[in-house]
Amino acid sequence: MKKRDIVKGLINEKFASKAQQRYFYAKCDDASNKEERDWCDRAKEFSDDTPNFKNLPEKVKKESTNPKMKKGELMEYINFKKNGGVKKLRKKDIVKEQRDQRNRGPQIVEEMDNHGRRDVMRYLEYIRESGLLNMFGAYPLLNWTRKDMERWLYGQKQDIESIEYQIEELKNDYEDDYEDDNESEIELLEEQLRIINYLLNNKQKIRDILIRTALKRIENGNGDMETRNVQRVFEKLAKESWVMWTTGIYGQ
């Protein structure tokens, strides 16, 4: 499946049930900052695309699910936190991941609208272009807040101030004998700065997409809106989004 096949044919978002409708408007009523006001915009968007509220079911029919986290998944999550939020994969894990993806073929996150898929896949492409880390460990970045990413970038010396300082130093050291070398390095740093700015400026947008998708999946599933369950689904969707990116664009 090609990228254009995934992002074409944009679909409308609409309320799946009266319970979901009430939840969105309750979040909107509590609006006190930009993040919460986004709920009002989302509620209006869903309302505009919902043709008949009276015909909505009280709740979407539950599917057979197991909300409990398996022991192996729990240990993986604990180790992920110990590693500072970046998953470290062994070579055999990477090979297994590649083999599994080839066997499963192209995949998409069904509950995510096409606008969201496009934005998430674009964000992962920017992560790849940044060269910040191996892409097999990139998906946890989708769950991070902007502050999480800023702290991590600072530790990598890839924060905005560090890059701007490097550019300024090169411009100050600009000499005729090194003109071509300096100019080329400055251009590379300026491109990296553009990518880092994109990753930071769109961080909250990507989190919001995953949160909305997690709520939709829960609403369509067991209906458990407990914070722990929402967080679990939210983190799982980051991995599924990475699978969507790698199978949809690269075919494996």
N, C-alpha and C positions, 0 to 999 in steps of 0.2 A: 504494500500500500504506500503510495507516494504522499508527500506532505500535503500537496494540493488537494488530494482526495479526502484528507482528514478535515481540512479547514473549510472546504467549500460547502455550499448549501446551508448557510447559517439558519439556526432554528430559534424559535421564540421560547423564552422561559415563562412558565406559568405555575400557579399554585397547584400542588398535587392533592391537597386535602385542606379541610377547614382548620385542622390543627396546625398545619404549617402556616396558614394565613394568619391565625391568631398569634403565633410565635413571632413572625416577622413584624407585625404591628406593635406587639408588646416591646420588642427591642427598639422600634422607632420611637415609641412614647417616652423611652428613657434617654433619648438623644441629648447628650451634653457635650460631645466633642465630635470631631470630624469622623472618627471611625464609626461611632454610633449613628451619626447622621447618614452614613452610607446605607444603613438598614432602611431608612425612609425611602431613599432612591430605589433600592432594590425592591421594597414592598410595592412601590408605585409601578415599577417595571413589570413585576409579576402580575399585578392587578390589571394593567392594560392588556396583558396577553392572556388573561383568563376570561373566556367568553361567558361562562355562566356559573356564578358562585353557588347557586342553589343546588346544582347537580354534583358538586364536589362531595366526595365521601368524607365522613368524619375523620377517618384515618386511612392511610393506604394499607392494603392487605399485607399482613406480615409474611415475610418469607422465612424459611428455616435457616437460622443463623446460630452461630456459637460465639457469643460476645466475650468469652473468656480467652485470655492470652495464654498460649501454650508456654510450657517451661522454656523451650528453646528460644522462642520469640522474646520472652522476658529476659533471659540471659543476654541475648543479642542487644536488647534495648539498654540494659544496665552497662554493658561494655561500651556501647555507643556513647552514653553519657560520660563514662570515665575517660574516653578518648577526646573529650572536649567538643563533641557534636559532629565529628567527622569520622565516618566509618572506615576502618582500616581492613582491607580485604587481602587475604592470602592469594597467591597465584592460582592455587587449585580452586579457590572460590570464584575467581574471575573466569577461569575456563568453564566451570560448571554453569555460571550465570550465562555465558555466551551460548553454551549448548542448549540450555533450557529455553532461551529466547528463540533460537532457531527452530526448535521443536514446536513452540507455541504459535509462531507466526505473528503478524501485525496485530496490535491490540490498542484499544482506546478506553478511556474512562467514560463509561456510558452516562453517568450522572452529570458529567461536566458539559456545559454548553460549548458550542464551537468557538465562540469568542474566547472562552476560558482556555480551551485546548490550544488555540493559536498563541495566546499570551504565555502560557506555561512552556510550550515548546520553544518559543522564541527566547524565553528567559534562560532555558537550558542551553540553547545555542550560544548565548552570550557568555554563560559560564564556561562553555567549551573554548570559546575564542579567547577568554581571559587567561587560560593556561594556569589557573590558580591551583588546580588539583586534578587528580585522575578522575575522569568522569564516572567511573564505577563507584566512587564514593561521594558523588555530587548531590544525590537526591535529598539528603537531610537539609541542605541549604534552603530548599523550598519552604521548609517549616519555620525557618529562623525569622526573628524580627529584624528591623533595620539596625538596632543597637547590637544585636548578636553578631551581625555581619560586620559592622564597624569595628567591634572588638577583635574579631578574627582577622580582618584585613590588617589591622594595626600590628598584630602578632606576626603576620606574614610580610610586614613592611610594604604592603600594597594599598595602604590607606591613601586617601586623596592628598593629605598634607605631605606624606612621604614622596609620592610621585611628583607633586608640584615642586617640592624641594629639589629633587633630582633634575627636573627640567631646568629650574633656575640655575643650578650649579653648572649644567652643561652650557647654558647660554652665557654665563659669566666667563667660562673657560674657552669660549669660542675663539679659536685662533685660525689664521689662514692655513697653517700646515695641517690642521685637523678638521677643516671646514666640512668636508664631505662626510667624515665619520660622525662628527657631532650632529650634523643636520639629520642624518639617518636615525641616530639614536633618539634624538629629540622627537622625531615623527613617531617612532615606535612608542615612546612614553606617552605622547599626547593621545595616541590611539588607545592605549591601555587606560588612560585617565577617562576617556569617553566611555569605555566599557564599564569601568568601575562605577562611574556616575549613573549609568543605566541600571546596573544591578542594585544600587542603593535606592535610587528614586522609584523603582518599581517593586521593591521588596514587599511593602504592605499590600500592594495590589495582588501579588501572587498569593500571599497568605489568605487574603479575603476570598480568592477564588477557591482555594482548598477548603476553607471553612464552610463556604456555601455548599460546596460539593459534599463535604462530610455530613452536613445537616440533611441534605437531600437523600443521601444514602441511608442514613439512620431512619429518616421518616419513611422511606420505602422498605425498611427492614424491620428491626425489632422496636423502633420507636424510643429507645433508651437515650434520653438527652442528658444523662448524668455526665458531669464534666470529664470524668475518667474515660468514659466510653467515647465521647466526642474527640478527646485528645488522641485516643488510640486509632480511631478511624482517620483522623486528620493526618497523623504520621504515616499511616499505611498508604494513604493517597499520594504522598510524596514519592514513594517507591513506585507506585503504579503509574504515576505521571512520567517518571524516568523511563519505565518500560515502554510507555506510549511513544516517547520521544525516540528512543533507540530503535524500536521496531518499525515505527512509522516513517522515519527519515532514512535510517541506515539499513533497515531490513533485518537487523539482528541485534 
